[in-house]
Amino acid sequence: PEDRFFPANKNQCVLWKQHQEMPASILNPAYAMRMRSNINTSFLRQAIKVLFAENPVLRTIFEKIDNVLYCRVHDFLENEIIVEETAELTEDLLMRRLQRIISEQMDLQRGPLVRAHLLNNSSKDKILVLSAHSMILDLQSLAEVVNEIGEKYIGSEFTAEFLPVGIKYDDLTGRQRKILWCTNSKGHNNYWQSRLEGNIPIIDWQVPC
């Protein structure tokens, strides 16, 4: 099967431009879970692999063709969990390493745009870090990904066949485009342009020392 292309939505186009000009200004969602138990790393790898195979959005990158931004859904996109041995790090250095992982920039054109790190402190102390780019997942959606990984890990649902998905990612973006092109879209645009016109107000917050 070949990769699939479909136009990016309005929000993704705005984030794309922001990423090109100021990538550090985008706050990408991330989850970190500390697990103080014996974790089977092989099962965890497989759970993430299966989840990527089932969910097209996790295999999505972005491409500009003829000045139009497209979502490109790979038929297959490698995303190995990165395991780091961190037993020699102090708690302070461990937290700093965690912050660096979360703040690492992502390549929108190469991907993957969802990353998994496992910091291995000991056999019964590990930290799983999942981070994603805001162009494909928000924090609530990433929480669902975390839950699904847990369910697959516990249930060991590692079969070669996957259940059919009722609604696909491009169905969602297609619905958004229809809303933007409907007869009421001009009224919506005019409303928000009037609400957001003018200079951005300055908020003078009094921060205690």
GROMACS elastic network, one bead per residue, 0.5 to 0.9 nm:
[ bonds ]
;  ai    aj funct       b0    kb
    1     4     6  0.89501   500
    1    75     6  0.64248   500
    2    74     6  0.75733   500
    2    75     6  0.63074   500
    3    72     6  0.65994   500
    3    73     6  0.55665   500
    3    75     6  0.53239   500
    3    76     6  0.83362   500
    4    71     6  0.80678   500
    4    72     6  0.56939   500
    4    73     6  0.51329   500
    4    74     6  0.67378   500
    4    75     6  0.77655   500
    5    63     6  0.89512   500
    5    70     6  0.61685   500
    5    71     6  0.56508   500
    5    73     6  0.64321   500
    5    74     6  0.89969   500
    6    69     6  0.87279   500
    6    70     6  0.54517   500
    6    71     6  0.54744   500
    6    72     6  0.68963   500
    6    73     6  0.85498   500
    6   170     6  0.68984   500
    6   173     6  0.85952   500
    6   174     6  0.88192   500
    7    68     6  0.74683   500
    7    69     6  0.61506   500
    7    71     6  0.59708   500
    7    72     6  0.88372   500
    7   170     6  0.86138   500
    7   173     6  0.79459   500
    7   174     6  0.85715   500
    8    11     6  0.81506   500
    8    12     6  0.59455   500
    8    13     6  0.64569   500
    8    62     6  0.81419   500
    8    68     6  0.84494   500
    8    69     6  0.57697   500
    8    71     6  0.54194   500
    8   173     6  0.71931   500
    9    12     6  0.53605   500
    9    13     6  0.63290   500
    9    14     6  0.88970   500
    9    69     6  0.87257   500
    9    70     6  0.87171   500
    9    71     6  0.88783   500
    9   173     6  0.58938   500
    9   174     6  0.83434   500
    9   176     6  0.71513   500
    9   177     6  0.70495   500
   10    13     6  0.51024   500
   10    14     6  0.63668   500
   10    15     6  0.87395   500
   10   176     6  0.85846   500
   10   177     6  0.83767   500
   11    14     6  0.52018   500
   11    15     6  0.62563   500
   11    16     6  0.85405   500
   11   135     6  0.77524   500
   12    15     6  0.50357   500
   12    16     6  0.59188   500
   12    17     6  0.86380   500
   12    69     6  0.86479   500
   12   134     6  0.85316   500
   12   135     6  0.54052   500
   12   136     6  0.80318   500
   13    16     6  0.50128   500
   13    17     6  0.63980   500
   13    18     6  0.87039   500
   13    69     6  0.68146   500
   13   135     6  0.87273   500
   14    17     6  0.53184   500
   14    18     6  0.63145   500
   14    19     6  0.86438   500
   15    19     6  0.59241   500
   15    20     6  0.85525   500
   15    26     6  0.79310   500
   15   134     6  0.78872   500
   15   135     6  0.64953   500
   16    19     6  0.50434   500
   16    20     6  0.62797   500
   16    21     6  0.87849   500
   16    62     6  0.86825   500
   16    69     6  0.84576   500
   16   108     6  0.83084   500
   16   135     6  0.76596   500
   17    20     6  0.51702   500
   17    21     6  0.63570   500
   17    22     6  0.84423   500
   18    21     6  0.52443   500
   18    22     6  0.55832   500
   18    23     6  0.64681   500
   18    25     6  0.77198   500
   18    26     6  0.75375   500
   19    22     6  0.53684   500
   19    24     6  0.76464   500
   19    25     6  0.77616   500
   19    26     6  0.69948   500
   19   108     6  0.86978   500
   20    23     6  0.61906   500
   22    25     6  0.55534   500
   22    26     6  0.76486   500
   23    26     6  0.58670   500
   23   105     6  0.72387   500
   23   106     6  0.88176   500
   24    27     6  0.75877   500
   24   103     6  0.81354   500
   24   104     6  0.89743   500
   24   105     6  0.73653   500
   26   133     6  0.85244   500
   26   134     6  0.75464   500
   27   103     6  0.84203   500
   27   133     6  0.83120   500
   27   134     6  0.73124   500
   28   102     6  0.80221   500
   28   103     6  0.79576   500
   28   131     6  0.71414   500
   28   132     6  0.60845   500
   28   133     6  0.51686   500
   28   134     6  0.51595   500
   28   135     6  0.87190   500
   28   137     6  0.85901   500
   28   138     6  0.78320   500
   28   139     6  0.82950   500
   29   102     6  0.83879   500
   29   130     6  0.85110   500
   29   131     6  0.59041   500
   29   132     6  0.57958   500
   29   133     6  0.68820   500
   29   134     6  0.66416   500
   29   137     6  0.75878   500
   29   138     6  0.61501   500
   29   139     6  0.51123   500
   29   140     6  0.88444   500
   29   142     6  0.72490   500
   30   102     6  0.64728   500
   30   129     6  0.71526   500
   30   130     6  0.55217   500
   30   132     6  0.64148   500
   30   133     6  0.89492   500
   30   139     6  0.71325   500
   30   142     6  0.74814   500
   30   143     6  0.89310   500
   31   102     6  0.87019   500
   31   128     6  0.80268   500
   31   129     6  0.56771   500
   31   130     6  0.51568   500
   31   131     6  0.63654   500
   31   139     6  0.83859   500
   31   142     6  0.77192   500
   31   143     6  0.76096   500
   31   146     6  0.80379   500
   32    98     6  0.83164   500
   32   127     6  0.65227   500
   32   128     6  0.56062   500
   32   130     6  0.64134   500
   32   131     6  0.85806   500
   33   126     6  0.81876   500
   33   127     6  0.54026   500
   33   128     6  0.51876   500
   33   129     6  0.64963   500
   33   130     6  0.86982   500
   34   125     6  0.70485   500
   34   126     6  0.57267   500
   34   128     6  0.64842   500
   34   129     6  0.88022   500
   35    38     6  0.81549   500
   35    39     6  0.78309   500
   35   124     6  0.72394   500
   35   125     6  0.57230   500
   35   126     6  0.51921   500
   35   127     6  0.60291   500
   35   128     6  0.76785   500
   36    39     6  0.85739   500
   36   122     6  0.89647   500
   36   123     6  0.83966   500
   36   126     6  0.64753   500
   36   127     6  0.86674   500
   37   123     6  0.73811   500
   37   125     6  0.64021   500
   37   126     6  0.79786   500
   38   123     6  0.59432   500
   38   124     6  0.50795   500
   38   125     6  0.78748   500
   38   126     6  0.87407   500
   39    42     6  0.88429   500
   39    43     6  0.83106   500
   39    44     6  0.78349   500
   39   123     6  0.76352   500
   39   124     6  0.74824   500
   39   125     6  0.88579   500
   39   126     6  0.79930   500
   40    43     6  0.54180   500
   40    44     6  0.63735   500
   40    45     6  0.88331   500
   40   153     6  0.89124   500
   41    45     6  0.61316   500
   41    46     6  0.85977   500
   41    83     6  0.89524   500
   41   118     6  0.88390   500
   42    45     6  0.51368   500
   42    46     6  0.62533   500
   42    47     6  0.86354   500
   43    46     6  0.50920   500
   43    47     6  0.60801   500
   43    48     6  0.87242   500
   43   152     6  0.88042   500
   43   153     6  0.61188   500
   43   154     6  0.88972   500
   43   156     6  0.72295   500
   43   158     6  0.88308   500
   44    47     6  0.50599   500
   44    48     6  0.63748   500
   44    49     6  0.86200   500
   44    81     6  0.84365   500
   44   149     6  0.77468   500
   44   150     6  0.85831   500
   44   152     6  0.85575   500
   44   153     6  0.60022   500
   45    48     6  0.53474   500
   45    49     6  0.61938   500
   45    50     6  0.87488   500
   45    80     6  0.70425   500
   45    81     6  0.61953   500
   46    50     6  0.61063   500
   46    51     6  0.85094   500
   46   152     6  0.87436   500
   46   153     6  0.80624   500
   46   156     6  0.86629   500
   46   158     6  0.69966   500
   47    50     6  0.52919   500
   47    51     6  0.62318   500
   47    52     6  0.87789   500
   47   148     6  0.85558   500
   47   149     6  0.57375   500
   47   150     6  0.80188   500
   47   151     6  0.86138   500
   47   152     6  0.54766   500
   47   153     6  0.55260   500
   47   156     6  0.74891   500
   47   157     6  0.76787   500
   47   158     6  0.70829   500
   48    51     6  0.50584   500
   48    52     6  0.62556   500
   48    53     6  0.86798   500
   48    79     6  0.81936   500
   48    80     6  0.81884   500
   48    81     6  0.78306   500
   48   116     6  0.84714   500
   48   148     6  0.89867   500
   48   149     6  0.62091   500
   48   152     6  0.84243   500
   48   153     6  0.86832   500
   49    52     6  0.52736   500
   49    53     6  0.63557   500
   49    54     6  0.88545   500
   49    78     6  0.83699   500
   49    79     6  0.73004   500
   49    80     6  0.76914   500
   50    53     6  0.50362   500
   50    54     6  0.62867   500
   50    55     6  0.87695   500
   50   149     6  0.89034   500
   50   152     6  0.83164   500
   50   157     6  0.83845   500
   50   158     6  0.67464   500
   50   159     6  0.83031   500
   50   160     6  0.85681   500
   50   162     6  0.87182   500
   51    54     6  0.51599   500
   51    55     6  0.61703   500
   51    58     6  0.83065   500
   51   145     6  0.81044   500
   51   148     6  0.75207   500
   51   149     6  0.70242   500
   51   152     6  0.82360   500
   52    55     6  0.53580   500
   52    56     6  0.71236   500
   52    57     6  0.83907   500
   52    58     6  0.57493   500
   52    59     6  0.66012   500
   52    76     6  0.84255   500
   52    77     6  0.79524   500
   52    78     6  0.87803   500
   52    79     6  0.80166   500
   53    56     6  0.72781   500
   53    58     6  0.84675   500
   53    59     6  0.81388   500
   53    75     6  0.83377   500
   53    76     6  0.73179   500
   53    77     6  0.85931   500
   53   162     6  0.83964   500
   54    58     6  0.87803   500
   54   162     6  0.66272   500
   54   163     6  0.81678   500
   54   164     6  0.86958   500
   54   165     6  0.81614   500
   55    58     6  0.57536   500
   55    59     6  0.72853   500
   55   165     6  0.85677   500
   55   168     6  0.85793   500
   55   169     6  0.86573   500
   56    59     6  0.52071   500
   56    60     6  0.64992   500
   56    73     6  0.62276   500
   56    74     6  0.76044   500
   56    75     6  0.80870   500
   56   168     6  0.76664   500
   56   169     6  0.69363   500
   57    60     6  0.51466   500
   57    61     6  0.86922   500
   57    73     6  0.71548   500
   57   136     6  0.65973   500
   57   137     6  0.82779   500
   57   168     6  0.85900   500
   57   169     6  0.62616   500
   58    61     6  0.87030   500
   58    73     6  0.84740   500
   58    77     6  0.86366   500
   58   112     6  0.77291   500
   58   113     6  0.71067   500
   58   114     6  0.64517   500
   58   136     6  0.76443   500
   58   137     6  0.86621   500
   59    72     6  0.82349   500
   59    73     6  0.56242   500
   59    74     6  0.54953   500
   59    75     6  0.75757   500
   59    76     6  0.70086   500
   59    77     6  0.56983   500
   59    78     6  0.85961   500
   59    79     6  0.89442   500
   59   111     6  0.81094   500
   59   112     6  0.68590   500
   59   113     6  0.77310   500
   59   114     6  0.83927   500
   60    71     6  0.63434   500
   60    72     6  0.54894   500
   60    74     6  0.62740   500
   60    77     6  0.85117   500
   60   108     6  0.89689   500
   60   111     6  0.77042   500
   60   112     6  0.75946   500
   60   113     6  0.73248   500
   60   136     6  0.75586   500
   61    70     6  0.85299   500
   61    71     6  0.59320   500
   61    72     6  0.52575   500
   61    73     6  0.65275   500
   61    74     6  0.78157   500
   61   107     6  0.85712   500
   61   108     6  0.56596   500
   61   109     6  0.55806   500
   61   110     6  0.65229   500
   61   111     6  0.58327   500
   61   112     6  0.71394   500
   61   113     6  0.69835   500
   61   136     6  0.86574   500
   62    69     6  0.69355   500
   62    70     6  0.56788   500
   62    72     6  0.55821   500
   62    73     6  0.85315   500
   62   108     6  0.56501   500
   62   109     6  0.51392   500
   62   110     6  0.80118   500
   62   111     6  0.85958   500
   63    68     6  0.82140   500
   63    69     6  0.57786   500
   63    70     6  0.52530   500
   63    71     6  0.65224   500
   63    72     6  0.67387   500
   63   108     6  0.79984   500
   63   109     6  0.59405   500
   64    67     6  0.56703   500
   64    68     6  0.52779   500
   64    70     6  0.59761   500
   64    71     6  0.88485   500
   64   109     6  0.89581   500
   65    68     6  0.52571   500
   65    69     6  0.64657   500
   65    70     6  0.72119   500
   66    69     6  0.84396   500
   71   170     6  0.88158   500
   72   109     6  0.89735   500
   73    76     6  0.84810   500
   73    77     6  0.88903   500
   74    77     6  0.59606   500
   77   111     6  0.82981   500
   77   112     6  0.71770   500
   78   112     6  0.76168   500
   79    82     6  0.88378   500
   79   111     6  0.89831   500
   79   112     6  0.65843   500
   79   114     6  0.80610   500
   79   115     6  0.71846   500
   79   116     6  0.79723   500
   80   115     6  0.83396   500
   80   116     6  0.75247   500
   80   117     6  0.89272   500
   81   115     6  0.73252   500
   81   117     6  0.55742   500
   81   118     6  0.69366   500
   82   115     6  0.83078   500
   82   116     6  0.62796   500
   82   118     6  0.60342   500
   82   119     6  0.83992   500
   83   116     6  0.87241   500
   83   117     6  0.58929   500
   83   119     6  0.60099   500
   83   120     6  0.69386   500
   84   117     6  0.75398   500
   84   118     6  0.62190   500
   84   120     6  0.59184   500
   84   121     6  0.86613   500
   85    88     6  0.80274   500
   85   118     6  0.85791   500
   85   119     6  0.61350   500
   85   121     6  0.64121   500
   85   122     6  0.84455   500
   86    89     6  0.54606   500
   86    90     6  0.86751   500
   86    94     6  0.72369   500
   86   119     6  0.60126   500
   86   120     6  0.55030   500
   86   122     6  0.81468   500
   87    90     6  0.81340   500
   87   119     6  0.86923   500
   87   120     6  0.66543   500
   87   122     6  0.61199   500
   88   121     6  0.77579   500
   89    92     6  0.78552   500
   89    93     6  0.56768   500
   89    94     6  0.57396   500
   89   121     6  0.81419   500
   90    93     6  0.52115   500
   90    94     6  0.60136   500
   90    95     6  0.86754   500
   91    95     6  0.62782   500
   91    96     6  0.87038   500
   92    95     6  0.52733   500
   92    96     6  0.63760   500
   92    97     6  0.87549   500
   93    97     6  0.61489   500
   93    98     6  0.85521   500
   94    97     6  0.51148   500
   94    98     6  0.62325   500
   94    99     6  0.87796   500
   94   119     6  0.86672   500
   95    99     6  0.62956   500
   95   100     6  0.87540   500
   96    99     6  0.50858   500
   96   100     6  0.63349   500
   96   101     6  0.87430   500
   97   100     6  0.51170   500
   97   101     6  0.62940   500
   97   102     6  0.87577   500
   98   101     6  0.52250   500
   98   102     6  0.63733   500
   98   103     6  0.87539   500
   98   119     6  0.86293   500
   98   127     6  0.89923   500
   98   129     6  0.78751   500
   99   102     6  0.51965   500
   99   103     6  0.61699   500
   99   104     6  0.86930   500
  100   103     6  0.51627   500
  100   104     6  0.61310   500
  101   104     6  0.54465   500
  101   117     6  0.80596   500
  101   129     6  0.81421   500
  101   131     6  0.84023   500
  102   105     6  0.85687   500
  102   129     6  0.79261   500
  102   130     6  0.82132   500
  102   131     6  0.63069   500
  102   132     6  0.89173   500
  105   133     6  0.87768   500
  106   109     6  0.89411   500
  106   110     6  0.85400   500
  106   111     6  0.68438   500
  106   112     6  0.77493   500
  106   113     6  0.64390   500
  106   114     6  0.88647   500
  106   132     6  0.85293   500
  106   133     6  0.71151   500
  107   110     6  0.54763   500
  107   111     6  0.54477   500
  107   112     6  0.76397   500
  107   113     6  0.74408   500
  108   111     6  0.56527   500
  108   112     6  0.78908   500
  108   113     6  0.68943   500
  108   133     6  0.83948   500
  108   135     6  0.88082   500
  109   112     6  0.88176   500
  110   113     6  0.84331   500
  111   114     6  0.78047   500
  112   115     6  0.67785   500
  112   132     6  0.87357   500
  113   131     6  0.81205   500
  113   132     6  0.54669   500
  113   133     6  0.54765   500
  113   134     6  0.88385   500
  113   135     6  0.85717   500
  113   136     6  0.75430   500
  114   130     6  0.71202   500
  114   131     6  0.56991   500
  114   133     6  0.67168   500
  114   136     6  0.86669   500
  114   137     6  0.86398   500
  115   129     6  0.79292   500
  115   130     6  0.56561   500
  115   131     6  0.53124   500
  115   132     6  0.63263   500
  116   128     6  0.71049   500
  116   129     6  0.56646   500
  116   131     6  0.67345   500
  117   127     6  0.80267   500
  117   128     6  0.57967   500
  117   129     6  0.50121   500
  117   130     6  0.65797   500
  117   131     6  0.86741   500
  118   126     6  0.67448   500
  118   127     6  0.56431   500
  118   129     6  0.62661   500
  118   130     6  0.89211   500
  119   125     6  0.86588   500
  119   126     6  0.55547   500
  119   127     6  0.50140   500
  119   128     6  0.64605   500
  119   129     6  0.79555   500
  120   123     6  0.74378   500
  120   124     6  0.87745   500
  120   125     6  0.67394   500
  120   127     6  0.67591   500
  120   128     6  0.87949   500
  121   124     6  0.78298   500
  121   125     6  0.53763   500
  121   126     6  0.55653   500
  121   127     6  0.79102   500
  122   126     6  0.66572   500
  123   126     6  0.74638   500
  130   142     6  0.80327   500
  130   146     6  0.78104   500
  131   142     6  0.79489   500
  132   135     6  0.84357   500
  132   136     6  0.74182   500
  132   137     6  0.63784   500
  132   138     6  0.80472   500
  132   139     6  0.87713   500
  132   142     6  0.74443   500
  133   136     6  0.60106   500
  133   137     6  0.63802   500
  133   138     6  0.80522   500
  134   137     6  0.51964   500
  134   138     6  0.56704   500
  134   139     6  0.84170   500
  135   138     6  0.79946   500
  137   140     6  0.79706   500
  137   141     6  0.56614   500
  137   142     6  0.61334   500
  138   141     6  0.53336   500
  138   142     6  0.61972   500
  138   143     6  0.87143   500
  139   142     6  0.50504   500
  139   143     6  0.62174   500
  139   144     6  0.88226   500
  140   143     6  0.50401   500
  140   144     6  0.65663   500
  140   145     6  0.89094   500
  141   144     6  0.50938   500
  141   145     6  0.64959   500
  141   146     6  0.88346   500
  142   146     6  0.62994   500
  142   147     6  0.87033   500
  143   146     6  0.50170   500
  143   147     6  0.62916   500
  143   148     6  0.86842   500
  144   147     6  0.50311   500
  144   148     6  0.61707   500
  144   149     6  0.86370   500
  145   148     6  0.51054   500
  145   149     6  0.62240   500
  145   150     6  0.86696   500
  146   149     6  0.52097   500
  146   150     6  0.63530   500
  146   151     6  0.87762   500
  147   150     6  0.50965   500
  147   151     6  0.62240   500
  147   152     6  0.86970   500
  148   151     6  0.50016   500
  148   152     6  0.61223   500
  148   153     6  0.84168   500
  149   152     6  0.52270   500
  149   153     6  0.60011   500
  149   154     6  0.85646   500
  150   153     6  0.50710   500
  150   154     6  0.60901   500
  150   155     6  0.84026   500
  151   154     6  0.52798   500
  151   155     6  0.59141   500
  151   156     6  0.80778   500
  151   157     6  0.83431   500
  152   155     6  0.50916   500
  152   156     6  0.53688   500
  152   157     6  0.52878   500
  152   158     6  0.75713   500
  153   156     6  0.51447   500
  153   157     6  0.73263   500
  153   158     6  0.88381   500
  154   157     6  0.82015   500
  155   158     6  0.85988   500
  156   159     6  0.87262   500
  158   161     6  0.87180   500
  159   162     6  0.73956   500
  162   165     6  0.87158   500
  165   168     6  0.66628   500
  167   170     6  0.84621   500
  167   171     6  0.63430   500
  167   172     6  0.77977   500
  168   171     6  0.51899   500
  168   172     6  0.68755   500
  169   172     6  0.53234   500
  169   173     6  0.66745   500
  169   174     6  0.87281   500
  170   173     6  0.50554   500
  170   174     6  0.59122   500
  170   175     6  0.84698   500
  171   174     6  0.50696   500
  171   175     6  0.61993   500
  171   176     6  0.87190   500
  172   175     6  0.51509   500
  172   176     6  0.63432   500
  172   177     6  0.87901   500
  173   177     6  0.62614   500
  173   178     6  0.87191   500
  174   177     6  0.51275   500
  174   178     6  0.63407   500
  174   179     6  0.87964   500
  175   178     6  0.51209   500
  175   179     6  0.63786   500
  175   180     6  0.87972   500
  176   179     6  0.51581   500
  176   180     6  0.63531   500
  176   181     6  0.87327   500
  177   180     6  0.50600   500
  177   181     6  0.61689   500
  177   182     6  0.86230   500
  178   181     6  0.50793   500
  178   182     6  0.60270   500
  179   182     6  0.52800   500
  179   183     6  0.86366   500
  179   184     6  0.82309   500
  179   185     6  0.68270   500
  180   183     6  0.85332   500
  180   184     6  0.81878   500
  180   185     6  0.52377   500
  180   186     6  0.82794   500
  180   188     6  0.88615   500
  180   189     6  0.89871   500
  181   184     6  0.80998   500
  181   185     6  0.60933   500
  181   186     6  0.84778   500
  182   185     6  0.54718   500
  182   186     6  0.82815   500
  183   186     6  0.69460   500
  183   187     6  0.83127   500
  184   187     6  0.54153   500
  184   188     6  0.65145   500
  184   189     6  0.88837   500
  185   188     6  0.50742   500
  185   189     6  0.61675   500
  185   190     6  0.86032   500
  186   189     6  0.50965   500
  186   190     6  0.61038   500
  186   191     6  0.85526   500
  187   190     6  0.51313   500
  187   191     6  0.61122   500
  187   192     6  0.87678   500
  188   191     6  0.51562   500
  188   192     6  0.64053   500
  188   193     6  0.86101   500
  189   192     6  0.54100   500
  189   193     6  0.60624   500
  189   194     6  0.86016   500
  190   193     6  0.51233   500
  190   194     6  0.61587   500
  190   195     6  0.86113   500
  191   194     6  0.53349   500
  191   195     6  0.62809   500
  191   196     6  0.87501   500
  192   196     6  0.59745   500
  192   197     6  0.82666   500
  193   196     6  0.52436   500
  193   197     6  0.57233   500
  194   197     6  0.53616   500
  194   198     6  0.87233   500
  195   198     6  0.88266   500
  196   199     6  0.84622   500
  196   200     6  0.83007   500
  197   200     6  0.84344   500
  198   201     6  0.87778   500
